[in-house]
Amino acid sequence: MRAFYPCDFRDPAAVVAAARAREYPEARRAKVVSILARQAASWGVGDASRAALERLGRADTVVVVSGQQPGLFGGPLYTLYKMLTAANLARTVENATRAPAVTVFWIASDDHDFEEVRTTYVSDGAGEPTPLSYPAE
């Protein structure tokens, strides 16, 4: 697993060291900040996002990135937990190391189709799971 996860996320100093070891061109960072600022403004959250976006633009900022494919039923709560976990990790890293840290959370809204996410399965533990579907029409 170490090839996929080069450091223990529970070690804030290791997280910062791993982040700083990555090469991330300044121009790419500026472009990402620009895109995210434009999206935040279009969604009416530009003011609330401004400080985080300014920090994201700094070359010394550590970024905790996470995301989730949208889903119906149990999916929204899982997505919320993932967002909160990523935000907590960024806060923990920053508090422990004093390295600026921000969270970028994306929704993979283009890697699925409605058919894929419209059904979930509910089980009472005694038998086969029962499908629960959102109508296709």
N, CA, C and O atoms as CSV, one atom per row, in Angstrom:
chain,resi,resn,atom,element,x,y,z
A,1,MET,N,N,0.818,-1.196,0.000
A,1,MET,CA,C,0.000,0.000,0.000
A,1,MET,C,C,0.861,1.259,0.000
A,1,MET,O,O,0.405,2.318,-0.431
A,2,ARG,N,N,2.079,1.158,0.470
A,2,ARG,CA,C,2.926,2.343,0.574
A,2,ARG,C,C,3.155,2.994,-0.789
A,2,ARG,O,O,3.384,4.201,-0.860
A,3,ALA,N,N,3.097,2.216,-1.870
A,3,ALA,CA,C,3.256,2.808,-3.209
A,3,ALA,C,C,2.105,3.753,-3.533
A,3,ALA,O,O,2.291,4.734,-4.253
A,4,PHE,N,N,0.922,3.465,-3.009
A,4,PHE,CA,C,-0.244,4.304,-3.267
A,4,PHE,C,C,-0.404,5.402,-2.225
A,4,PHE,O,O,-0.899,6.487,-2.529
A,5,TYR,N,N,0.012,5.123,-1.013
A,5,TYR,CA,C,-0.101,6.070,0.103
A,5,TYR,C,C,1.287,6.258,0.703
A,5,TYR,O,O,1.664,5.535,1.625
A,6,PRO,N,N,2.045,7.215,0.194
A,6,PRO,CA,C,3.454,7.341,0.586
A,6,PRO,C,C,3.684,7.770,2.029
A,6,PRO,O,O,4.810,7.686,2.520
A,7,CYS,N,N,2.648,8.226,2.715
A,7,CYS,CA,C,2.830,8.603,4.111
A,7,CYS,C,C,1.577,8.282,4.900
A,7,CYS,O,O,0.500,8.080,4.340
A,8,ASP,N,N,1.740,8.241,6.191
A,8,ASP,CA,C,0.623,7.985,7.087
A,8,ASP,C,C,-0.134,9.300,7.288
A,8,ASP,O,O,0.436,10.264,7.798
A,9,PHE,N,N,-1.398,9.350,6.897
A,9,PHE,CA,C,-2.180,10.587,6.998
A,9,PHE,C,C,-2.340,11.042,8.443
A,9,PHE,O,O,-2.690,12.195,8.693
A,10,ARG,N,N,-2.089,10.150,9.394
A,10,ARG,CA,C,-2.207,10.523,10.804
A,10,ARG,C,C,-0.963,11.238,11.317
A,10,ARG,O,O,-0.927,11.669,12.469
A,11,ASP,N,N,0.056,11.368,10.471
A,11,ASP,CA,C,1.304,12.052,10.829
A,11,ASP,C,C,1.364,13.370,10.067
A,11,ASP,O,O,1.802,13.386,8.916
A,12,PRO,N,N,0.933,14.485,10.681
A,12,PRO,CA,C,0.877,15.761,9.962
A,12,PRO,C,C,2.201,16.183,9.331
A,12,PRO,O,O,2.206,16.716,8.222
A,13,ALA,N,N,3.306,15.959,10.006
A,13,ALA,CA,C,4.608,16.342,9.440
A,13,ALA,C,C,4.903,15.525,8.178
A,13,ALA,O,O,5.457,16.052,7.213
A,14,ALA,N,N,4.536,14.250,8.186
A,14,ALA,CA,C,4.745,13.413,7.004
A,14,ALA,C,C,3.860,13.871,5.848
A,14,ALA,O,O,4.273,13.828,4.690
A,15,VAL,N,N,2.646,14.306,6.166
A,15,VAL,CA,C,1.735,14.821,5.131
A,15,VAL,C,C,2.343,16.059,4.475
A,15,VAL,O,O,2.354,16.178,3.250
A,16,VAL,N,N,2.843,16.970,5.288
A,16,VAL,CA,C,3.457,18.185,4.745
A,16,VAL,C,C,4.693,17.839,3.919
A,16,VAL,O,O,4.876,18.381,2.829
A,17,ALA,N,N,5.537,16.951,4.418
A,17,ALA,CA,C,6.737,16.558,3.678
A,17,ALA,C,C,6.374,15.925,2.331
A,17,ALA,O,O,7.005,16.216,1.314
A,18,ALA,N,N,5.362,15.064,2.328
A,18,ALA,CA,C,4.939,14.425,1.071
A,18,ALA,C,C,4.385,15.463,0.101
A,18,ALA,O,O,4.660,15.408,-1.098
A,19,ALA,N,N,3.604,16.407,0.622
A,19,ALA,CA,C,3.042,17.452,-0.246
A,19,ALA,C,C,4.140,18.331,-0.824
A,19,ALA,O,O,4.094,18.681,-2.003
A,20,ARG,N,N,5.108,18.685,-0.026
A,20,ARG,CA,C,6.184,19.565,-0.486
A,20,ARG,C,C,7.124,18.863,-1.459
A,20,ARG,O,O,7.814,19.519,-2.240
A,21,ALA,N,N,7.154,17.542,-1.416
A,21,ALA,CA,C,8.011,16.782,-2.333
A,21,ALA,C,C,7.437,16.730,-3.740
A,21,ALA,O,O,8.147,16.394,-4.688
A,22,ARG,N,N,6.164,17.059,-3.883
A,22,ARG,CA,C,5.526,17.030,-5.200
A,22,ARG,C,C,5.806,18.317,-5.935
A,22,ARG,O,O,5.830,19.398,-5.345
A,23,GLU,N,N,6.012,18.192,-7.200
A,23,GLU,CA,C,6.187,19.379,-8.039
A,23,GLU,C,C,4.824,19.805,-8.563
A,23,GLU,O,O,4.120,19.024,-9.205
A,24,TYR,N,N,4.465,21.029,-8.288
A,24,TYR,CA,C,3.190,21.553,-8.752
A,24,TYR,C,C,3.459,22.949,-9.299
A,24,TYR,O,O,3.638,23.893,-8.529
A,25,PRO,N,N,3.488,23.089,-10.623
A,25,PRO,CA,C,3.866,24.369,-11.231
A,25,PRO,C,C,2.979,25.527,-10.778
A,25,PRO,O,O,1.767,25.383,-10.623
A,26,GLU,N,N,3.611,26.665,-10.572
A,26,GLU,CA,C,2.899,27.866,-10.118
A,26,GLU,C,C,1.782,28.244,-11.089
A,26,GLU,O,O,0.700,28.651,-10.665
A,27,ALA,N,N,2.042,28.111,-12.390
A,27,ALA,CA,C,1.027,28.467,-13.387
A,27,ALA,C,C,-0.201,27.563,-13.274
A,27,ALA,O,O,-1.329,28.032,-13.428
A,28,ARG,N,N,0.004,26.288,-13.010
A,28,ARG,CA,C,-1.124,25.365,-12.862
A,28,ARG,C,C,-1.921,25.715,-11.612
A,28,ARG,O,O,-3.152,25.709,-11.635
A,29,ARG,N,N,-1.225,26.020,-10.528
A,29,ARG,CA,C,-1.910,26.397,-9.292
A,29,ARG,C,C,-2.755,27.642,-9.516
A,29,ARG,O,O,-3.904,27.706,-9.080
A,30,ALA,N,N,-2.183,28.635,-10.200
A,30,ALA,CA,C,-2.914,29.879,-10.472
A,30,ALA,C,C,-4.145,29.615,-11.325
A,30,ALA,O,O,-5.190,30.230,-11.112
A,31,LYS,N,N,-4.035,28.708,-12.287
A,31,LYS,CA,C,-5.181,28.380,-13.142
A,31,LYS,C,C,-6.281,27.687,-12.342
A,31,LYS,O,O,-7.462,27.982,-12.522
A,32,VAL,N,N,-5.894,26.765,-11.460
A,32,VAL,CA,C,-6.876,26.079,-10.621
A,32,VAL,C,C,-7.590,27.087,-9.725
A,32,VAL,O,O,-8.813,27.047,-9.593
A,33,VAL,N,N,-6.831,27.988,-9.113
A,33,VAL,CA,C,-7.434,29.011,-8.247
A,33,VAL,C,C,-8.402,29.867,-9.046
A,33,VAL,O,O,-9.487,30.190,-8.563
A,34,SER,N,N,-8.024,30.236,-10.258
A,34,SER,CA,C,-8.882,31.057,-11.101
A,34,SER,C,C,-10.198,30.350,-11.428
A,34,SER,O,O,-11.269,30.951,-11.356
A,35,ILE,N,N,-10.106,29.089,-11.783
A,35,ILE,CA,C,-11.312,28.307,-12.108
A,35,ILE,C,C,-12.210,28.174,-10.880
A,35,ILE,O,O,-13.420,28.379,-10.965
A,36,LEU,N,N,-11.612,27.831,-9.742
A,36,LEU,CA,C,-12.407,27.667,-8.523
A,36,LEU,C,C,-13.029,28.992,-8.082
A,36,LEU,O,O,-14.157,29.008,-7.591
A,37,ALA,N,N,-12.313,30.092,-8.250
A,37,ALA,CA,C,-12.864,31.410,-7.890
A,37,ALA,C,C,-14.049,31.755,-8.784
A,37,ALA,O,O,-15.053,32.292,-8.315
A,38,ARG,N,N,-13.929,31.448,-10.061
A,38,ARG,CA,C,-15.022,31.715,-11.000
A,38,ARG,C,C,-16.248,30.863,-10.637
A,38,ARG,O,O,-17.377,31.354,-10.652
A,39,GLN,N,N,-16.018,29.591,-10.312
A,39,GLN,CA,C,-17.133,28.722,-9.919
A,39,GLN,C,C,-17.771,29.222,-8.627
A,39,GLN,O,O,-18.996,29.280,-8.524
A,40,ALA,N,N,-16.961,29.578,-7.654
A,40,ALA,CA,C,-17.492,30.058,-6.370
A,40,ALA,C,C,-18.344,31.305,-6.580
A,40,ALA,O,O,-19.405,31.441,-5.971
A,41,ALA,N,N,-17.891,32.206,-7.431
A,41,ALA,CA,C,-18.658,33.426,-7.706
A,41,ALA,C,C,-19.984,33.083,-8.382
A,41,ALA,O,O,-21.017,33.671,-8.060
A,42,SER,N,N,-19.957,32.139,-9.313
A,42,SER,CA,C,-21.191,31.790,-10.026
A,42,SER,C,C,-22.200,31.109,-9.111
A,42,SER,O,O,-23.402,31.163,-9.371
A,43,TRP,N,N,-21.729,30.468,-8.042
A,43,TRP,CA,C,-22.617,29.804,-7.092
A,43,TRP,C,C,-22.980,30.705,-5.918
A,43,TRP,O,O,-23.697,30.292,-5.007
A,44,GLY,N,N,-22.484,31.931,-5.945
A,44,GLY,CA,C,-22.809,32.884,-4.896
A,44,GLY,C,C,-22.047,32.689,-3.596
A,44,GLY,O,O,-22.473,33.174,-2.548
A,45,VAL,N,N,-20.919,31.980,-3.654
A,45,VAL,CA,C,-20.119,31.760,-2.444
A,45,VAL,C,C,-18.709,32.334,-2.586
A,45,VAL,O,O,-17.780,31.909,-1.898
A,46,GLY,N,N,-18.566,33.298,-3.480
A,46,GLY,CA,C,-17.253,33.894,-3.716
A,46,GLY,C,C,-16.664,34.535,-2.481
A,46,GLY,O,O,-15.478,34.364,-2.200
A,47,ASP,N,N,-17.484,35.281,-1.726
A,47,ASP,CA,C,-16.984,35.940,-0.521
A,47,ASP,C,C,-16.556,34.914,0.527
A,47,ASP,O,O,-15.513,35.068,1.162
A,48,ALA,N,N,-17.362,33.873,0.703
A,48,ALA,CA,C,-17.058,32.848,1.704
A,48,ALA,C,C,-15.812,32.045,1.332
A,48,ALA,O,O,-15.139,31.508,2.212
A,49,SER,N,N,-15.502,31.959,0.056
A,49,SER,CA,C,-14.380,31.154,-0.421
A,49,SER,C,C,-13.096,31.953,-0.577
A,49,SER,O,O,-12.022,31.372,-0.737
A,50,ARG,N,N,-13.191,33.259,-0.533
A,50,ARG,CA,C,-12.056,34.120,-0.876
A,50,ARG,C,C,-10.785,33.803,-0.081
A,50,ARG,O,O,-9.715,33.656,-0.673
A,51,ALA,N,N,-10.882,33.696,1.234
A,51,ALA,CA,C,-9.688,33.464,2.054
A,51,ALA,C,C,-9.029,32.123,1.714
A,51,ALA,O,O,-7.806,32.038,1.596
A,52,ALA,N,N,-9.845,31.082,1.560
A,52,ALA,CA,C,-9.284,29.770,1.224
A,52,ALA,C,C,-8.642,29.792,-0.158
A,52,ALA,O,O,-7.590,29.187,-0.359
A,53,LEU,N,N,-9.258,30.477,-1.103
A,53,LEU,CA,C,-8.689,30.561,-2.447
A,53,LEU,C,C,-7.381,31.350,-2.455
A,53,LEU,O,O,-6.448,31.007,-3.181
A,54,GLU,N,N,-7.319,32.393,-1.655
A,54,GLU,CA,C,-6.061,33.144,-1.551
A,54,GLU,C,C,-4.962,32.255,-0.973
A,54,GLU,O,O,-3.824,32.286,-1.441
A,55,ARG,N,N,-5.299,31.475,0.031
A,55,ARG,CA,C,-4.314,30.562,0.618
A,55,ARG,C,C,-3.927,29.472,-0.372
A,55,ARG,O,O,-2.756,29.101,-0.463
A,56,LEU,N,N,-4.909,28.955,-1.119
A,56,LEU,CA,C,-4.626,27.941,-2.130
A,56,LEU,C,C,-3.628,28.462,-3.155
A,56,LEU,O,O,-2.828,27.692,-3.686
A,57,GLY,N,N,-3.665,29.742,-3.432
A,57,GLY,CA,C,-2.754,30.333,-4.408
A,57,GLY,C,C,-1.304,30.422,-3.957
A,57,GLY,O,O,-0.415,30.656,-4.776
A,58,ARG,N,N,-1.058,30.240,-2.679
A,58,ARG,CA,C,0.306,30.304,-2.153
A,58,ARG,C,C,1.049,29.001,-2.424
A,58,ARG,O,O,0.495,27.917,-2.240
A,59,ALA,N,N,2.275,29.102,-2.853
A,59,ALA,CA,C,3.072,27.917,-3.192
A,59,ALA,C,C,3.340,27.026,-1.987
A,59,ALA,O,O,3.586,25.832,-2.159
A,60,ASP,N,N,3.299,27.570,-0.771
A,60,ASP,CA,C,3.599,26.769,0.414
A,60,ASP,C,C,2.371,26.106,1.028
A,60,ASP,O,O,2.483,25.433,2.053
A,61,THR,N,N,1.213,26.283,0.423
A,61,THR,CA,C,-0.019,25.712,0.967
A,61,THR,C,C,-0.132,24.230,0.634
A,61,THR,O,O,0.084,23.813,-0.504
A,62,VAL,N,N,-0.475,23.446,1.650
A,62,VAL,CA,C,-0.749,22.023,1.479
A,62,VAL,C,C,-2.236,21.891,1.152
A,62,VAL,O,O,-3.076,22.541,1.775
A,63,VAL,N,N,-2.551,21.050,0.175
A,63,VAL,CA,C,-3.934,20.883,-0.246
A,63,VAL,C,C,-4.375,19.444,0.023
A,63,VAL,O,O,-3.744,18.491,-0.435
A,64,VAL,N,N,-5.452,19.310,0.762
A,64,VAL,CA,C,-6.063,18.006,0.997
A,64,VAL,C,C,-7.189,17.887,-0.018
A,64,VAL,O,O,-8.167,18.632,0.036
A,65,VAL,N,N,-7.044,16.945,-0.942
A,65,VAL,CA,C,-8.010,16.782,-2.030
A,65,VAL,C,C,-8.804,15.508,-1.796
A,65,VAL,O,O,-8.245,14.452,-1.500
A,66,SER,N,N,-10.104,15.627,-1.934
A,66,SER,CA,C,-10.982,14.467,-1.841
A,66,SER,C,C,-12.179,14.725,-2.741
A,66,SER,O,O,-12.391,15.847,-3.201
A,67,GLY,N,N,-12.946,13.700,-2.986
A,67,GLY,CA,C,-14.124,13.872,-3.816
A,67,GLY,C,C,-15.026,12.667,-3.737
A,67,GLY,O,O,-14.714,11.667,-3.089
A,68,GLN,N,N,-16.140,12.784,-4.404
A,68,GLN,CA,C,-17.120,11.711,-4.361
A,68,GLN,C,C,-18.035,11.792,-5.568
A,68,GLN,O,O,-18.406,12.876,-6.017
A,69,GLN,N,N,-18.386,10.644,-6.076
A,69,GLN,CA,C,-19.388,10.548,-7.119
A,69,GLN,C,C,-20.752,10.771,-6.469
A,69,GLN,O,O,-21.016,10.213,-5.404
A,70,PRO,N,N,-21.621,11.570,-7.081
A,70,PRO,CA,C,-22.927,11.778,-6.470
A,70,PRO,C,C,-23.741,10.490,-6.459
A,70,PRO,O,O,-23.582,9.628,-7.324
A,71,GLY,N,N,-24.599,10.379,-5.481
A,71,GLY,CA,C,-25.441,9.198,-5.398
A,71,GLY,C,C,-26.716,9.531,-4.651
A,71,GLY,O,O,-26.790,10.526,-3.930
A,72,LEU,N,N,-27.695,8.705,-4.829
A,72,LEU,CA,C,-28.960,8.881,-4.142
A,72,LEU,C,C,-28.955,8.112,-2.828
A,72,LEU,O,O,-28.073,7.290,-2.582
A,73,PHE,N,N,-29.908,8.377,-2.020
A,73,PHE,CA,C,-30.158,7.630,-0.790
A,73,PHE,C,C,-29.013,7.820,0.201
A,73,PHE,O,O,-28.841,8.932,0.699
A,74,GLY,N,N,-28.224,6.799,0.514
A,74,GLY,CA,C,-27.156,6.906,1.507
A,74,GLY,C,C,-25.968,7.723,1.053
A,74,GLY,O,O,-25.128,8.093,1.872
A,75,GLY,N,N,-25.877,8.014,-0.242
A,75,GLY,CA,C,-24.724,8.718,-0.785
A,75,GLY,C,C,-24.476,10.095,-0.205
A,75,GLY,O,O,-23.327,10.419,0.095
A,76,PRO,N,N,-25.508,10.932,-0.030
A,76,PRO,CA,C,-25.242,12.285,0.470
A,76,PRO,C,C,-24.589,12.322,1.848
A,76,PRO,O,O,-23.736,13.174,2.095
A,77,LEU,N,N,-24.966,11.424,2.747
A,77,LEU,CA,C,-24.367,11.411,4.068
A,77,LEU,C,C,-22.903,10.984,3.980
A,77,LEU,O,O,-22.046,11.560,4.652
A,78,TYR,N,N,-22.615,9.982,3.158
A,78,TYR,CA,C,-21.236,9.546,2.955
A,78,TYR,C,C,-20.402,10.697,2.401
A,78,TYR,O,O,-19.267,10.912,2.825
A,79,THR,N,N,-20.971,11.431,1.455
A,79,THR,CA,C,-20.275,12.576,0.872
A,79,THR,C,C,-19.985,13.624,1.941
A,79,THR,O,O,-18.884,14.173,1.987
A,80,LEU,N,N,-20.951,13.902,2.789
A,80,LEU,CA,C,-20.751,14.864,3.869
A,80,LEU,C,C,-19.633,14.412,4.801
A,80,LEU,O,O,-18.781,15.218,5.175
A,81,TYR,N,N,-19.623,13.137,5.181
A,81,TYR,CA,C,-18.556,12.625,6.050
A,81,TYR,C,C,-17.190,12.768,5.382
A,81,TYR,O,O,-16.214,13.135,6.036
A,82,LYS,N,N,-17.117,12.481,4.091
A,82,LYS,CA,C,-15.838,12.622,3.383
A,82,LYS,C,C,-15.386,14.079,3.371
A,82,LYS,O,O,-14.205,14.358,3.578
A,83,MET,N,N,-16.308,15.013,3.132
A,83,MET,CA,C,-15.942,16.435,3.141
A,83,MET,C,C,-15.437,16.843,4.513
A,83,MET,O,O,-14.407,17.507,4.625
A,84,LEU,N,N,-16.154,16.451,5.556
A,84,LEU,CA,C,-15.755,16.819,6.910
A,84,LEU,C,C,-14.415,16.196,7.290
A,84,LEU,O,O,-13.606,16.834,7.963
A,85,THR,N,N,-14.174,14.965,6.867
A,85,THR,CA,C,-12.905,14.299,7.151
A,85,THR,C,C,-11.752,15.021,6.466
A,85,THR,O,O,-10.701,15.224,7.075
A,86,ALA,N,N,-11.935,15.410,5.212
A,86,ALA,CA,C,-10.888,16.133,4.498
A,86,ALA,C,C,-10.621,17.491,5.146
A,86,ALA,O,O,-9.467,17.887,5.308
A,87,ALA,N,N,-11.680,18.198,5.513
A,87,ALA,CA,C,-11.511,19.504,6.163
A,87,ALA,C,C,-10.817,19.346,7.510
A,87,ALA,O,O,-9.963,20.158,7.866
A,88,ASN,N,N,-11.172,18.319,8.252
A,88,ASN,CA,C,-10.532,18.071,9.542
A,88,ASN,C,C,-9.054,17.733,9.365
A,88,ASN,O,O,-8.219,18.191,10.146
A,89,LEU,N,N,-8.723,16.941,8.353
A,89,LEU,CA,C,-7.321,16.612,8.097
A,89,LEU,C,C,-6.523,17.876,7.775
A,89,LEU,O,O,-5.418,18.060,8.285
A,90,ALA,N,N,-7.077,18.739,6.935
A,90,ALA,CA,C,-6.380,19.994,6.612
A,90,ALA,C,C,-6.171,20.827,7.877
A,90,ALA,O,O,-5.089,21.375,8.085
A,91,ARG,N,N,-7.183,20.921,8.708
A,91,ARG,CA,C,-7.070,21.695,9.951
A,91,ARG,C,C,-6.034,21.075,10.882
A,91,ARG,O,O,-5.243,21.792,11.496
A,92,THR,N,N,-6.034,19.745,10.991
A,92,THR,CA,C,-5.071,19.044,11.846
A,92,THR,C,C,-3.645,19.274,11.360
A,92,THR,O,O,-2.749,19.555,12.156
A,93,VAL,N,N,-3.441,19.154,10.057
A,93,VAL,CA,C,-2.112,19.381,9.480
A,93,VAL,C,C,-1.651,20.806,9.769
A,93,VAL,O,O,-0.518,21.025,10.198
A,94,GLU,N,N,-2.528,21.764,9.534
A,94,GLU,CA,C,-2.157,23.161,9.753
A,94,GLU,C,C,-1.861,23.446,11.225
A,94,GLU,O,O,-0.871,24.107,11.537
A,95,ASN,N,N,-2.697,22.961,12.119
A,95,ASN,CA,C,-2.484,23.208,13.544
A,95,ASN,C,C,-1.206,22.562,14.061
A,95,ASN,O,O,-0.512,23.138,14.899
A,96,ALA,N,N,-0.894,21.368,13.567
A,96,ALA,CA,C,0.275,20.635,14.064
A,96,ALA,C,C,1.583,21.137,13.468
A,96,ALA,O,O,2.630,21.043,14.110
A,97,THR,N,N,1.538,21.665,12.256
A,97,THR,CA,C,2.787,22.008,11.560
A,97,THR,C,C,2.930,23.490,11.256
A,97,THR,O,O,4.020,23.955,10.921
A,98,ARG,N,N,1.847,24.229,11.370
A,98,ARG,CA,C,1.783,25.650,10.997
A,98,ARG,C,C,1.956,25.863,9.496
A,98,ARG,O,O,2.128,26.999,9.053
A,99,ALA,N,N,1.913,24.791,8.709
A,99,ALA,CA,C,1.906,24.911,7.250
A,99,ALA,C,C,0.485,25.248,6.829
A,99,ALA,O,O,-0.449,24.571,7.261
A,100,PRO,N,N,0.284,26.274,5.997
A,100,PRO,CA,C,-1.082,26.574,5.560
A,100,PRO,C,C,-1.671,25.374,4.815
A,100,PRO,O,O,-0.994,24.745,4.001
A,101,ALA,N,N,-2.930,25.067,5.100
A,101,ALA,CA,C,-3.583,23.917,4.470
A,101,ALA,C,C,-5.024,24.267,4.142
A,101,ALA,O,O,-5.704,24.934,4.921
A,102,VAL,N,N,-5.477,23.817,2.997
A,102,VAL,CA,C,-6.859,24.010,2.573
A,102,VAL,C,C,-7.392,22.693,2.022
A,102,VAL,O,O,-6.635,21.773,1.714
A,103,THR,N,N,-8.700,22.630,1.908
A,103,THR,CA,C,-9.364,21.451,1.365
A,103,THR,C,C,-9.965,21.789,0.007
A,103,THR,O,O,-10.586,22.838,-0.164
A,104,VAL,N,N,-9.776,20.898,-0.949
A,104,VAL,CA,C,-10.480,20.977,-2.228
A,104,VAL,C,C,-11.299,19.689,-2.332
A,104,VAL,O,O,-10.749,18.588,-2.334
A,105,PHE,N,N,-12.605,19.843,-2.417
A,105,PHE,CA,C,-13.495,18.689,-2.523
A,105,PHE,C,C,-14.253,18.804,-3.831
A,105,PHE,O,O,-14.887,19.826,-4.097
A,106,TRP,N,N,-14.194,17.781,-4.635
A,106,TRP,CA,C,-14.863,17.811,-5.935
A,106,TRP,C,C,-15.965,16.757,-5.981
A,106,TRP,O,O,-15.906,15.731,-5.304
A,107,ILE,N,N,-16.951,17.043,-6.787
A,107,ILE,CA,C,-18.014,16.076,-7.050
A,107,ILE,C,C,-17.790,15.543,-8.463
A,107,ILE,O,O,-17.790,16.304,-9.430
A,108,ALA,N,N,-17.601,14.246,-8.570
A,108,ALA,CA,C,-17.350,13.609,-9.864
A,108,ALA,C,C,-18.670,13.444,-10.597
A,108,ALA,O,O,-19.135,12.326,-10.818
A,109,SER,N,N,-19.266,14.562,-10.971
A,109,SER,CA,C,-20.611,14.541,-11.529
A,109,SER,C,C,-20.659,14.099,-12.980
A,109,SER,O,O,-21.740,13.902,-13.534
A,110,ASP,N,N,-19.499,13.941,-13.600
A,110,ASP,CA,C,-19.518,13.542,-15.001
A,110,ASP,C,C,-19.026,12.107,-15.210
A,110,ASP,O,O,-18.841,11.692,-16.354
A,111,ASP,N,N,-18.811,11.345,-14.145
A,111,ASP,CA,C,-18.328,9.979,-14.342
A,111,ASP,C,C,-19.376,8.929,-13.988
A,111,ASP,O,O,-19.040,7.816,-13.581
A,112,HIS,N,N,-20.621,9.285,-14.142
A,112,HIS,CA,C,-21.696,8.346,-13.880
A,112,HIS,C,C,-22.879,8.690,-14.782
A,112,HIS,O,O,-22.877,9.709,-15.473
A,113,ASP,N,N,-23.839,7.862,-14.761
A,113,ASP,CA,C,-25.096,8.205,-15.415
A,113,ASP,C,C,-26.232,7.903,-14.429
A,113,ASP,O,O,-26.032,7.253,-13.403
A,114,PHE,N,N,-27.397,8.381,-14.763
A,114,PHE,CA,C,-28.535,8.245,-13.863
A,114,PHE,C,C,-28.820,6.782,-13.539
A,114,PHE,O,O,-29.127,6.448,-12.395
A,115,GLU,N,N,-28.722,5.914,-14.535
A,115,GLU,CA,C,-28.990,4.486,-14.316
A,115,GLU,C,C,-28.092,3.936,-13.221
A,115,GLU,O,O,-28.511,3.105,-12.416
A,116,GLU,N,N,-26.864,4.403,-13.201
A,116,GLU,CA,C,-25.886,3.883,-12.251
A,116,GLU,C,C,-26.206,4.275,-10.808
A,116,GLU,O,O,-25.930,3.510,-9.884
A,117,VAL,N,N,-26.781,5.452,-10.611
A,117,VAL,CA,C,-26.951,5.947,-9.246
A,117,VAL,C,C,-28.390,5.921,-8.738
A,117,VAL,O,O,-28.634,6.263,-7.581
A,118,ARG,N,N,-29.342,5.525,-9.571
A,118,ARG,CA,C,-30.739,5.660,-9.170
A,118,ARG,C,C,-31.252,4.515,-8.301
A,118,ARG,O,O,-32.387,4.570,-7.829
A,119,THR,N,N,-30.449,3.489,-8.082
A,119,THR,CA,C,-30.888,2.339,-7.288
A,119,THR,C,C,-29.917,2.068,-6.152
A,119,THR,O,O,-28.699,2.138,-6.319
A,120,THR,N,N,-30.479,1.759,-5.005
A,120,THR,CA,C,-29.696,1.276,-3.872
A,120,THR,C,C,-30.379,0.015,-3.360
A,120,THR,O,O,-31.497,-0.302,-3.765
A,121,TYR,N,N,-29.709,-0.692,-2.482
A,121,TYR,CA,C,-30.270,-1.939,-1.961
A,121,TYR,C,C,-30.371,-1.841,-0.452
A,121,TYR,O,O,-29.435,-1.402,0.216
A,122,VAL,N,N,-31.520,-2.256,0.084
A,122,VAL,CA,C,-31.795,-2.202,1.508
A,122,VAL,C,C,-31.954,-3.633,1.997
A,122,VAL,O,O,-32.619,-4.450,1.361
A,123,SER,N,N,-31.332,-3.925,3.141
A,123,SER,CA,C,-31.419,-5.279,3.681
A,123,SER,C,C,-31.854,-5.229,5.131
A,123,SER,O,O,-31.467,-4.337,5.887
A,124,ASP,N,N,-32.665,-6.205,5.503
A,124,ASP,CA,C,-33.033,-6.340,6.916
A,124,ASP,C,C,-32.117,-7.341,7.602
A,124,ASP,O,O,-32.296,-7.647,8.781
A,125,GLY,N,N,-31.148,-7.845,6.874
A,125,GLY,CA,C,-30.196,-8.793,7.424
A,125,GLY,C,C,-30.649,-10.232,7.390
A,125,GLY,O,O,-29.867,-11.142,7.666
A,126,ALA,N,N,-31.902,-10.443,7.056
A,126,ALA,CA,C,-32.434,-11.801,7.084
A,126,ALA,C,C,-32.517,-12.440,5.702
A,126,ALA,O,O,-32.497,-13.665,5.584
A,127,GLY,N,N,-32.607,-11.630,4.670
A,127,GLY,CA,C,-32.777,-12.188,3.333
A,127,GLY,C,C,-31.994,-11.403,2.302
A,127,GLY,O,O,-31.086,-10.634,2.617
A,128,GLU,N,N,-32.376,-11.625,1.077
A,128,GLU,CA,C,-31.736,-10.906,-0.020
A,128,GLU,C,C,-32.051,-9.413,0.067
A,128,GLU,O,O,-33.164,-9.041,0.439
A,129,PRO,N,N,-31.098,-8.562,-0.267
A,129,PRO,CA,C,-31.380,-7.120,-0.265
A,129,PRO,C,C,-32.486,-6.766,-1.249
A,129,PRO,O,O,-32.605,-7.364,-2.318
A,130,THR,N,N,-33.284,-5.790,-0.870
A,130,THR,CA,C,-34.387,-5.324,-1.700
A,130,THR,C,C,-33.952,-4.062,-2.431
A,130,THR,O,O,-33.475,-3.120,-1.799
A,131,PRO,N,N,-34.109,-4.027,-3.768
A,131,PRO,CA,C,-33.741,-2.809,-4.488
A,131,PRO,C,C,-34.723,-1.677,-4.202
A,131,PRO,O,O,-35.932,-1.899,-4.130
A,132,LEU,N,N,-34.205,-0.485,-4.042
A,132,LEU,CA,C,-34.999,0.721,-3.852
A,132,LEU,C,C,-34.527,1.696,-4.932
A,132,LEU,O,O,-33.375,2.129,-4.926
A,133,SER,N,N,-35.420,2.034,-5.853
A,133,SER,CA,C,-35.024,2.825,-7.002
A,133,SER,C,C,-35.803,4.129,-7.118
A,133,SER,O,O,-36.982,4.208,-6.772
A,134,TYR,N,N,-35.117,5.131,-7.608
A,134,TYR,CA,C,-35.771,6.387,-7.975
A,134,TYR,C,C,-36.324,6.179,-9.375
A,134,TYR,O,O,-35.617,5.630,-10.221
A,135,PRO,N,N,-37.559,6.593,-9.662
A,135,PRO,CA,C,-38.142,6.339,-10.987
A,135,PRO,C,C,-37.307,6.943,-12.114
A,135,PRO,O,O,-36.768,8.042,-11.987
A,136,ALA,N,N,-37.215,6.223,-13.188
A,136,ALA,CA,C,-36.443,6.684,-14.336
A,136,ALA,C,C,-37.193,7.764,-15.122
A,136,ALA,O,O,-36.579,8.485,-15.908
A,137,GLU,N,N,-38.476,7.884,-14.927
A,137,GLU,CA,C,-39.271,8.851,-15.709
A,137,GLU,C,C,-39.858,9.917,-14.847
A,137,GLU,O,O,-40.551,10.803,-15.347
